[in-house]
Amino acid sequence: MMGWQSWSEPAEVRARLAAGADPDGDVRGLGGPLHQAAEWGSAEVVAELASLVGDVDVEHEGRTALWIAVQADKPDNARVLVAAGADPWRSMMAGWSPGRLSLVSRTPDLFPVPPAASGLSPAESAAVADAHRLLDALGDFYYDGLSLCCVRGIDAAEAVRRLEATVIEIEGDDPESVLEDLSDRRLNQQALLTVGVTDVPGGCIVSQPWAYGASTPRVTRRLSVGTVSYAMYANPKSGNQGSIGRNGVLTDWDLHPGGGWSGADEPAEEILRTYLYRHRAIAYCCAYADLKPTGARPITGPPDLWLELPPRDYWSLND
């Protein structure tokens, strides 16, 4: 079985081919060898496989190998594929082409743009600029084990009202004291019912640094009445688990924000958002709710307010 690093080893790939491996075959349901090499491999391996396949632009789940190379930020692989005959302006994925996708990448001059090709719309250009600002503002930080709920269009005070929460009075004006009281991080009732909330441009963020309490269905639904919310639990065991609330209803769950992989039937704006925030799950959650935090404090703390939620079944899908 080929490991991810093996796709950058020309000798190993050639040995597999010499032993009878099919360059047009399927690799564990993940597409052909060319698709795998485009994402994980070297330009030399991509060139070798591109010279052997029957169609360099064959699609897997709506994507050509060239799309995969652009999406994976592998410009050298993309150039090799174009040299082998791949079409950068072939429409796919809600009208996006590999060429159009490259215009929102860090290498926007990757391909010459033909006169008839569609460039970015003003809304798409604004989304790219917003993404760069948001990613820079949040930076990188460790977030395994935390949960959050990003809510569009309401402030912290309204979140308190909707959650019927009690604001925890901080002794000595020290917001870190709540963390000290819960420093054992055990998943006891008090810890699970304690969340923070912080105002940010565009809405607010409810957060819990140590568990899933801010992302439960009841929290998500209550906060989303008349608006939209995107919640996530960074589960250390199984990865990021996202859910969407719309007007008091949990509409989508078991999502993977920041996964970098969108369905072929997703709308064009979701294709763009998925690419811009690949591997940046928290930024994706903020962007989905159209929030524009200016730093990481709303997530990493201390929040504007610490809240105690009333005891109730927070996994319920109905009030």
N, C-alpha and C positions, 0 to 999 in steps of 0.2 A: 504494500500500500504506500502511495506517495504521501510524504509529509509536506507541510507547507514550504519548508525550506528547500525541498527537493526540486521545486519548480524553478529554482535559480541555479541548478546544477546541470549544465548541458550534457555532461558525460552520462549522468544517471538517466536523463530523459532519452538520450540516444540508445542507451542499453535497453530500455523498456521498449522502444520502438523496434529495435533489432530483434527483440524476443517475441514480437508479434502484437504489441499494443496497438490499438486502433486510434489513429489521430482524430478520427471523427466519432469516437465512442463517447459514452457517457461516464462521468466520474462520480459515482455514488449519488446520482440524482442532482448534481450540482452544475451540470453543463459539461461541455466537452473539455479536453485537455487545453485547448486554446483559451477558453474562458478562464480556467484556473491559472494558467500561466500569465494571462493579462493582468490578473489581480495580484498574484503572489510571486510571480517569477521575474526573471531577468529578460532584458531585451533580446539577448542571444537565443534564449529558449523560445521566446515568442516568435522570433524570425524563423527558427527551425520549424516550429509547428505550423506557422502561417503558410509555409511553402508546401506543406503536405496535405492540408485539409481540402475538402472539396469546395467549400464556400467560406471564405474568410469572414463574411458577414452573416453567417448562420446565427439565428437568435435562440436564446434560452430564456424562458420566462420574460420575453419581450426585450431582451438585451443582447446586443452583439458583444463580441470580445472588445471591440473598440470602446463601447459604452463603459464596460467594466473597467478598462484601463483608465479612462478619464475619471470615473467615479472613485477609483482607488488612488487617484493622484499619482499615476505612473506615466508621466509625459513621455519618457523614452520608449516605453512599451507602445504608447499610442502612436508615436511617430513611425515605429517599425510596422505597425499594422496598416497605417495609411500607405506606406511605401509598398506593402504587399497587396494593395487594392481595396482596403476597407474604405467605406464611404462615411466621412465625418458628418455629413449633412443629411444622412438617412433619417427620416422621421420615425420616432418610436416613443414609447413611454409618455403618453398624453401630449404628443406633438413635439416633445423635446427630442433633439438629436444629440449625438456625442459632441458635435461642434458647438451647438448652443450651450450645452452643459459646460463646455470648457470656458465659455465666456464668463462664467461666475466662479471659476477656479482661480488658483494663484498663478496660473499660466494662461491668461486670456488670449494671448497671441499664439497659442499652440498651433492653430490651423489658419491658413488664409481664408478670409470670409468672402464667398462669392457674392456678386451684386444682388442676386435673387434671394439670398439667405435672410432669414428673419433674425434680427438682433434682439437684444433685451428690451422689454417694455419699460416705461418709467417705473411701474410698480415693482417689476423684477429687479431693476437697478437699485431701487430704494431698499428692497429686502436684502440685497447683498450688502449694502452699506450698513444697514441695521445689524446684520449678522456679525460683521467684522467688529462693530462697536461693542456688541453684547459679549462676544467671545473674549475680547480684550478686557472688558470690564470685570467679567467673572473670573478670568484666569483659571488656573488649575489647582485643585485641592482634592484631598481624600474625602470621599463621601459615602463609602460603603456603610450600610446600616441606617442611614437617615431616610426620612420621608418628607414630602412636601406637597403642597397643593397650590398651584398658581391660579389666581382668579382675576379675570378681566373686569375692570370697571367698578369695583367696590373697594372701600378703604378698610383699614383695620377695625375701626369702630363698627362698621356694618358687619364685618366678619364675626365680631364678638356677639352681636345681636342675633345673627342667623344661627350661630352655634349654641346660643343660650349659655355661653361660657361665663365664668367668673374671672375677672382680671386679678392676677396674683399681685398683691402689694409687695414691693421689693424693699427689704429693710436696708437702710443706709444708702439708698440709691445705687445699689450694686446688682446689675442684672445677672452677673455671673453666679450670684449666690444660689439661684435656683438650680443651676447645674451642680453646684457643690452639694446641695441637699439630695440630689439624685445621682451622686457620683458613683454609686455601685452599679448603675445602669441595668439593674435587674428589671425584667419585664413584669413588675408588679402593677397593681391597678393605678396607683398614683402616677407612676412613670408614664403609662400608656395614655392617661387622661390629661397629661401636661403637654401643651404645645405652645409654640411661639407664633406671633403674627407681626408682620412688618409691612408698612406702606412702601410701595415702589411706584415709579411712574407707570401709569396704565392700570394700576390695581393694587393687589396685595399678595403676599406669599405667607401661607401658613406652613410651619416647619416643625419637625421633631428630630433632633440629632441622633437619637439612640434607638428608634423603633419605627413601626409602621403606622403610628397613630394618626399622622396628618394625611394619610392617603386612603383611609378606609372609605367604603362606599357611602356611608351616611354623611361623613364630613364633605366628601366631594359633591354629593347631591345637594346638600343644604347650601353650600357656598355657590352653586352654579345656578340658582334660581334667577331667571331673567338674564342670564349671561352664560359664559362658558368657563370651565375650569379644566386644568390638566394636572393630574396627581401622579406621583411616582413614589415607589418604595425601592430603594437600592438594596435589594436582598443579597446579603453576602453569599448565600448558598446558590441562588439561581439567577442572579443578574437583575437588571433594572426592570421593574414591572409598572407599566403605566396604565392610566385609565382616563376617560374623558367624561365629564358631566356637562349636560346641556339642559338648561332650564329645569333643573331639579331631577333630571333623569340620567342615570348612568348609561351612556350610549355605546361606549366601547371600553373593553378591558383586555387584560393580558397582552398589552402592547409593549413594544420594546423601543422606547425613545432613545435616539442617538445611535440606533443600530446601523444606520447607513444603507438600509435596504428597503425600498418601497415597492408595493405591488404594482404590476403593470397596469392595473385599472384605477390607480390613484389619480386624483385631479392634478393638474399641472402645478398648482401652488404647493401641493404636498411633495411632489417630486423635488421641487426646488428646496423646500425646507429640510427634507430628509438629507439632501446632499450637503447643504450649508452647515448642518449641525451634526454630521456623522461623528460618532465617538464623543459627543459632547451632550450627554443626556440632559443635564440640568438646564443648559442653555436652550435645548430643544423645547423643554417644558415651558420655559419662560416665553419663548417665541410663539409657541402655539397659542398661548393666552394673550399674546401681544403685550407682554410686560417688558419694561426696559430698565431693569435694575442697574445702578451705576457702580456696583461692587458686589462682593460675595457675602456681605454681612447678613442680608435677609435669609440666607441659607445656612451659613456657618455660625451665625449668632455673634453677639447676643441680639435677640429680636427687639422690636419696639416694645412689645408687651408679652408677658408670659400669661397663659390662660389655663384654667382648669375646666375641662369639659365635664358636663353632667354625666353620671353613669347611665348608660343605655346600650342597646345592641348596635354597635357601629358597623356591623357587617350586613345589616338589614338593607334590602333594596326598597323598602317601603317604610314611611313614617307611621 
